Amino acid sequence: MIEYEFYDWNNLITDNDRQTMCREVSTGIDAGKFWTNSPKYQTDWNVFQDFTDLKMSFLWSCFRYLGREVQIKNVQSWSFRTSLKHAEDRDKLWHHHNHNTETKTVSGVYYMHLPDDVKDLEKAGTELAPVSPEGEGNFFVPWKTGHWMIYPGSVWHRPGVVQSQQDRFIVAADMEF
């Protein structure tokens, strides 16, 4: 089974903060600042440069997940905006973040905004694959607004099931150590 943990940051990062972050991400995406060779509307800039509290919450969550502080080699982050208006083939979205064999990676997904009309929170979060995308035992991690979900960077994963015409926002991040 994959070891993942949730960390609740709603006391530090408020609903107003999350709304502001969503607006800033949308402004950047609307200005064309997103990757064209990745899932559509995945930002092409490190969003932690604009969201310091979110960066610090991610680092603390990673250290807690690891059970110790480690020397950080790199931290990167991006945001992803999805909706049924821009639906993509989920089968093409499987990926992992452990590309550098010289370092270890801890990854995280921050659940920033989920539209009010989404009914199935269990499938709205992230789907994880313990073995591989084609392997057995794949499961969904539920959506929890204002929480970081931290897991090993080597784990195959993809976004949860998009269920609304309105935009869903997450921030994803990696910490290499």
N, C-alpha and C positions, 0 to 999 in steps of 0.2 A: 504494500500500500504506500502511496505517496504521502510523505510528511509535509503537510501545509498547515499554516496557522493564520488566524485572523487577528488583527490589532485595530482596536477602535480608537479613532482620532477625532470623534465628533466634538469633544470638549475643546480641542485646540483649533480645529478647522471647522468653522460653522457653515450652516446652509448658505448664508450670504457670501462667505469666502468661496464656497464651491460654485455658486452662481457666477461670481466674478471670474473665476478660473474658466468656466465654460464659455463665457463671453469672450475672454481673451483668446482661447483656443479657436473659437469660431471665427474671430476677426482674422487670425493668422491663416486659417484654412481658406477663408473667403478671399484672402489676398494671394492665394496660390502657394502658400508655404506648407506643402504636404508632398510626401513621396509619391511618385507616379509608378514606381516598380514594386510597391508594397500594397497592402490593402488600401483602398481609396480612403482618403481623409485621415491618414496617419501623419501627424506633424513631422516636419523635417528639421526641427530644432529641439534642443534640450530644454524642455519646459521647466525643469528645476531652476534654470537661470531666472525665471520670473516668479517662482513659487517656493520661497525659502522655507516656510513652515512645512510644506509638503515634503521637501527634500530632507529636512531634519527628521520628520516623522518616519520617512522611509528608512533612513540610516539606523535610527533607534530600533525600528521593527526588525531590521536585518540582524542587528547585534543580539536582540532578544531571541530571535529565531535560532541563531547560532549558539546562543548561550554564553557568548563572550564577545568582546570587542576585537576586531581584526584590523590589520593594516590594509587600507583601501587602495587598490591600484587604479580603479576607474569607476565612475558612476555616470550612467546615462539614463535619460528619460524621454518619453514622448507621450502624446495623447492620441486618442483614437475616437473619432466621432462616427457613429453608425446609426442607421435607421432603415426601415423597409423601403424608403425612397431610394436608397443607394445600396440595396441588398447585394451581397456577393455570395458566391458559391462557398459555403462553409468548409467543404472538403479541401479547398485550396488554401485555407487559412491555418492549417496545422504548422507549427514551428516550435523550435526551442532556442534558447539563448546561450548555450554553452559551446561557443565556436572556437575559443582559445584554449588549447590544451595546457598552456603554461599557467593558467589561473583557474580558480574556482569561481563560480557565479551563483549568486542568490538573486532571484527575480521576484518581482511583486506587481500586483495589479491593485490600483486604488480605485474603488468604486465611487465615482464622482457624481454622476447624475443618471437617474433612470426615470423615464417618463411615467407619469401617474397611471396611464392606461395599461401598463404591463401587469399581467396577472400571475405569470408563472416565475416567481423569484428563484425557484430551484434551478431553472434552466437559463436564467438571464445573466448569470455570472460568467464563469469560465469553465470550459470542459478540459479535463486533464486525462492524459493517457499514460498509465503506469508502465506499459511496455513500448508501444508504438501506436501511431494513429490507426493502424490496421489490427492491432493486438486486442486482447481481451481485457475486460475490466475497466474500460473508459468510464468516467463518471463526471458529473457536474458539481461544481462548487457554487453554492447559491450566492446571489447578489446581496451585499450588505453595504448600503450607502455609508460613506465616511470611514470605511475600513480599508486597511491594507491586507491583502491576502499574499502571504510570503511563501515561497516554495523553491526547490532547487532549480537552477537555470537549465539543467539538463533535461528537465521534464517536457515532453511534448504537450502542447496545449493549443487552444483556439478560443476565440470569443464565444460567449454563450449565444443562445438563440435570440435573434433580433425579433421583437414582437410589436413594434410601434412605428408609425409614420413619423413620430417625433424623435429628436436626437437623443441618443444614449452616449454618455461620455465616460471614458476611463483614462487613467494615467498608468502607463506601464513603465517599469524601471528595472535596471540591472545594477548590481554592485559586484564588481570583480575584486577578488582579494587573493 
